[in-house]
Amino acid sequence: MRLVLKLGTALLSAGLAAGAITAFAGPDGGDSNGTGLFDQVLADARHVQQLQQIARKENDVIKLNCVNDKLIQLKPKLNIAEQLQHADPSNTQAATDLRQAAEEAHNLRTEADQCVGDSLVNTESVTSFTHPDLPDPGMFNPWLPTTLEPPAYASPFN
């Protein structure tokens, strides 16, 4: 039974990946009625919802807030894609709007992956400091004259 579930999950993932390739193929290789793009937006929304569940299980409020923010931004894109799914193929404005909504949804999915992923948090930052090439201040002061003036004479009025 587990083998069937694993194979089904693998085939579903491969099918979604193939759908992503054809969905973003463009006007000559894309879907004429927009169902491929809608399916991609739907897959992106499901993925972000899964990330939301992962953040909830981890009890990480920061990750959950970040993913919730991306999910809130993704829902209007899903509504637009749903409305334009069955639009007339000759309507270029609808096709452009659908393609733009799908692209923005994919970008939000990538940002949500970054919210949950550790790729940005665990990277080492390089802090290198290059100081100006000045001589040691104890040895030489470039702002003082090289010769010293003799001391001033004491005033006879003191």
Order of alpha helices (4+ residues) and beta strands (2+ residues): alpha-alpha-alpha-alpha
